[in-house]
Amino acid sequence: MITETLEKLKSLQDILAQKYLIESELKELPRSLTTKSELVNRLKKSFIEKHERLTAAKSYINDLRIKMRDAETERENYEGKIAEISTQREYEALVKEIRDAGEREQNYRKELQREEKAFEELEKAIEREELLIKDQEKELTLEQEKIHQETQDRESLLTELDNQEQAITPDIDGEIVFKFKRIIRSKEGKGIVPLQKGVCTGCNMILPLQFVNDVRSGEQIHFCPYCSMILFYQEAGSEDALENLDLEDTADLFDESEFDDDFADDMDDFDDSIGDDEEDLDDLDEEEEDDDDDEDDDQDDSSDEEEVLDDDLDDDLDDGEDDLLDEEIEE
């Protein structure tokens, strides 16, 4: 029966919604672990680079120390030869050698101090990074254990949901189940919705009357032509559609012949109203024709009046000209 199928689809909807949510969570869980692993790897890479720089700095410092000692020894040797100088020219040359050796010694000493300070700071940075790496590795281990446990829990729940799904789907048409799964996956957990007052509550679109009647009759499963969700008829104000839905009762209450009669009566009333409107339009046309005739008569009358006025005016002009002529003769 369709009612039983709809009830199973509603249960299947809840199962599939939980199932797809868990599958999404299983995909998201390793991402946090990947982020932390990448952080640890970057820290290790930085630690190795700093350690290489530290080794190079240590070697350079040793070279500076050797060069500084050589310059110091050279200076001391030149200073020891001062007592053996016999001429002014030799003295001036020896003093220059002592001064150059001393400058080299001072330069090596200053550079050595700078490198030793940088070396100490680099050593401290390496120590801090080493401690940070240990802390991150510890957190990473804890995160791995946590994710592993959560993954096991979700996989166990997923297996249980799969079993519930397998217990329901064999009694439902395979093609409907296939479409239903795709709908729920794309509609964020929704696949079956009520149809109220001719409106799909999934997409809020008004559906054709015949389609609404087909859904209400409950003879087969219907998909919304707009959002593709499965529809079932629900009276307005019903809280739990499937629990309150009895398709056999609603089918008895719905009489297609009565609907056809009502629809035919509505159409007759509509035709009558159209006929009345046409008669009103005919009357209006006749009134307009009468008005046009009256306007023509008025125009004729006005033309006659204008002709009379023109004749009178001509007579007056003729009389006036005769009077003037008489006066001229008398004079």
C-alpha positions in Angstrom: 0.0 0.0 0.0 1.1 3.6 -0.7 0.5 4.6 2.9 2.9 2.0 4.2 5.4 2.9 1.5 5.3 6.6 2.5 5.8 5.7 6.2 8.8 3.6 5.2 10.2 6.4 3.1 9.8 8.8 6.1 11.8 6.4 8.3 14.3 5.9 5.5 14.6 9.7 5.2 15.7 9.9 8.9 18.1 7.0 8.5 19.7 8.4 5.3 20.0 11.9 6.7 21.9 10.6 9.7 24.0 8.3 7.5 25.0 11.1 5.1 25.8 13.4 8.0 28.1 10.8 9.6 29.8 10.2 6.2 30.4 13.9 5.9 31.9 14.0 9.5 34.2 11.1 8.7 35.5 13.1 5.7 36.0 16.2 7.9 37.7 14.5 10.8 41.1 13.9 9.2 41.3 17.5 8.0 42.0 18.8 11.5 44.6 16.1 11.8 46.1 17.1 8.5 46.4 20.7 9.5 48.2 19.9 12.7 50.5 17.5 10.9 51.4 20.2 8.4 52.1 22.6 11.3 54.5 20.0 12.9 56.2 19.4 9.5 56.7 23.1 9.0 58.2 23.5 12.4 60.5 20.6 11.8 61.6 22.1 8.5 62.3 25.4 10.1 64.2 23.7 12.9 66.4 21.9 10.4 67.1 25.1 8.5 68.0 27.0 11.7 70.2 24.2 12.8 72.1 24.3 9.5 72.5 28.1 9.9 73.8 27.5 13.4 76.4 25.0 12.2 77.5 27.4 9.5 77.7 30.3 12.0 79.7 28.2 14.4 82.2 27.4 11.7 82.4 31.1 10.6 83.0 32.2 14.2 85.9 29.7 14.5 87.4 31.2 11.4 87.1 34.7 12.8 88.8 33.7 16.0 91.7 32.2 14.1 92.1 35.3 11.9 91.9 37.6 14.9 94.6 35.6 16.8 96.8 35.7 13.6 96.4 39.4 13.4 97.1 39.7 17.1 100.3 37.6 16.8 101.4 39.5 13.8 101.0 42.8 15.6 102.9 41.5 18.6 105.7 40.3 16.4 106.0 43.7 14.7 106.0 45.4 18.1 108.9 43.1 19.2 111.1 44.3 16.3 111.0 48.0 17.2 114.1 47.6 19.4 116.0 46.3 16.4 115.3 49.3 14.2 118.3 51.5 13.4 116.9 54.0 10.8 113.9 56.3 10.7 112.7 54.9 7.4 112.6 51.3 8.8 110.9 52.7 11.9 108.1 54.3 9.9 107.6 51.2 7.8 107.4 49.0 11.0 104.9 51.4 12.7 102.7 51.1 9.6 102.7 47.3 9.7 101.9 47.4 13.4 99.0 49.8 12.8 97.6 47.7 9.9 97.8 44.5 11.9 96.1 46.2 14.9 93.2 47.4 12.7 92.7 43.9 11.3 92.7 42.5 14.8 90.0 45.1 15.9 87.9 44.4 12.8 88.0 40.7 13.4 87.1 41.2 17.0 84.1 43.4 16.3 82.8 41.0 13.7 83.4 38.1 16.0 81.3 39.8 18.7 78.4 40.4 16.3 78.5 36.8 15.1 78.7 35.4 18.6 75.6 37.4 19.6 73.7 36.3 16.6 74.8 32.7 17.3 73.4 32.9 20.8 70.0 34.3 19.6 69.8 31.5 17.0 70.6 28.9 19.6 67.7 30.2 21.8 65.3 30.2 18.8 66.3 26.6 18.1 65.7 25.6 21.7 62.2 27.3 21.6 61.3 25.6 18.4 62.5 22.2 19.7 60.2 22.6 22.7 57.3 23.7 20.5 57.8 20.8 18.2 57.7 18.4 21.1 54.4 20.0 22.4 52.9 19.9 18.9 53.9 16.2 18.4 52.3 15.4 21.7 49.1 17.2 20.7 49.2 15.5 17.4 49.4 12.1 19.0 46.5 12.9 21.3 44.5 14.2 18.3 45.2 11.0 16.3 44.0 8.9 19.2 40.9 11.0 19.6 40.1 11.0 15.8 40.7 7.2 15.7 38.2 6.7 18.5 35.6 9.0 17.0 36.1 7.3 13.6 35.5 3.9 15.1 32.3 5.2 16.9 31.0 6.8 13.7 31.7 3.7 11.6 29.9 1.6 14.2 26.9 3.9 14.0 27.1 3.9 10.2 27.0 0.1 10.2 23.9 0.2 12.4 22.3 2.7 10.1 23.2 0.5 7.0 21.5 -2.4 8.7 18.3 -0.3 9.3 18.4 0.8 5.7 18.6 -2.7 4.4 15.7 -3.7 6.6 13.5 -1.1 4.9 14.6 -0.8 1.3 13.7 -4.4 0.1 10.0 -3.6 0.3 10.3 -0.4 -1.8 10.8 -0.1 -5.5 14.5 0.1 -6.3 14.2 3.0 -8.7 12.3 5.0 -6.1 14.9 4.2 -3.5 17.7 5.3 -5.9 16.0 8.6 -6.7 15.1 9.1 -3.0 18.7 8.7 -1.9 19.9 11.3 -4.5 17.3 13.7 -3.4 18.1 13.5 0.2 21.8 13.9 -0.5 21.2 17.0 -2.6 18.4 18.5 -0.4 20.3 18.3 2.9 18.4 15.5 4.5 14.9 16.1 3.0 13.3 13.8 0.5 9.6 13.5 1.3 7.4 16.5 2.1 3.7 17.2 2.5 1.5 18.8 -0.1 -0.8 21.4 1.5 -3.5 23.5 -0.3 -2.0 22.7 -3.7 1.5 23.9 -2.6 4.6 21.8 -2.3 6.1 22.5 1.1 9.5 21.6 -0.1 9.9 24.4 -2.7 6.7 26.4 -2.0 5.5 26.1 -5.7 1.9 26.0 -6.6 1.1 22.7 -8.4 -1.5 22.0 -11.1 -4.9 20.9 -9.8 -4.9 17.6 -11.6 -1.5 16.8 -10.2 -2.7 17.7 -6.7 -5.7 15.4 -7.2 -3.4 12.6 -8.3 -1.3 13.0 -5.2 -4.4 13.1 -3.0 -5.8 9.9 -4.6 -2.8 8.0 -3.3 -2.6 5.5 -6.1 1.1 5.9 -6.7 4.3 7.7 -5.6 4.6 11.2 -7.1 7.6 13.5 -7.3 7.3 17.3 -7.2 8.0 18.5 -10.8 10.0 21.5 -9.4 12.1 20.2 -6.4 11.9 16.5 -7.2 10.9 15.6 -3.6 8.3 12.9 -3.0 4.9 14.3 -2.1 2.1 13.1 0.1 -1.2 14.8 0.7 -1.7 16.6 4.0 -4.7 18.5 5.2 -3.9 22.0 6.4 -3.2 22.1 10.1 -2.2 18.5 10.4 0.9 18.2 12.6 2.1 14.7 11.7 1.2 14.1 8.1 2.0 10.5 7.8 0.4 9.5 11.1 -2.8 11.4 10.3 -2.8 10.3 6.6 -5.2 7.6 5.6 -5.1 7.5 1.8 -8.1 5.1 1.6 -10.3 7.5 3.6 -9.2 10.5 1.7 -9.8 8.7 -1.6 -13.4 7.9 -0.4 -14.0 11.5 0.5 -12.7 12.7 -2.8 -15.2 12.1 -5.6 -13.9 12.9 -9.0 -17.4 13.1 -10.5 -18.5 15.7 -7.9 -15.3 17.6 -8.7 -16.1 17.4 -12.4 -19.7 18.6 -11.8 -18.5 21.5 -9.7 -15.9 22.4 -12.3 -18.5 22.2 -15.1 -20.9 24.5 -13.0 -18.1 27.0 -12.5 -17.4 27.0 -16.2 -21.1 27.5 -17.0 -21.3 30.4 -14.6 -18.2 31.8 -16.2 -19.8 31.5 -19.7 -22.9 33.2 -18.5 -21.0 36.0 -17.0 -19.1 36.3 -20.3 -22.5 36.4 -22.2 -23.8 39.1 -19.9 -20.7 41.1 -20.5 -21.2 40.7 -24.2 -24.8 42.0 -24.0 -23.6 44.9 -22.0 -21.0 45.7 -24.6 -23.7 45.5 -27.4 -25.9 47.9 -25.5 -23.0 50.2 -25.0 -22.3 50.1 -28.8 -25.9 51.0 -29.6 -25.8 53.9 -27.1 -22.6 55.2 -28.8 -24.2 54.9 -32.2 -27.2 57.0 -30.9 -24.8 59.6 -29.5 -23.1 59.7 -32.9 -26.4 60.3 -34.7 -27.3 63.1 -32.2 -24.0 64.7 -32.9 -24.6 64.6 -36.6 -28.1 66.2 -36.2 -26.6 68.9 -34.0 -23.9 69.5 -36.7 -26.7 69.8 -39.4 -28.7 72.3 -37.3 -25.6 74.3 -36.7 -24.9 74.4 -40.4 -28.5 75.6 -41.1 -28.1 78.3 -38.5 -24.8 79.5 -40.1 -26.5 79.7 -43.6 -29.3 81.8 -42.2 -26.9 84.1 -40.4 -24.9 84.5 -43.6 -28.0 85.4 -45.6 -29.1 88.0 -43.0 -25.6 89.5 -43.1 -25.7 89.8 -46.9 -29.1 91.5 -46.8 -27.8 94.0 -44.2 -24.8 94.8 -46.3 -27.0 95.4 -49.4 -29.3 97.7 -47.5 -26.3 99.6 -46.2 -24.9 100.1 -49.6 -28.2 101.3 -51.0 -28.6 103.9 -48.2 -25.1 105.3 -48.9 -25.8 105.6 -52.6 -29.1 107.5 -52.0 -27.3 110.0 -49.7 -24.6 110.6 -52.3 -27.3 111.3 -55.0 -29.1 113.8 -52.8 -25.9 115.7 -52.2 
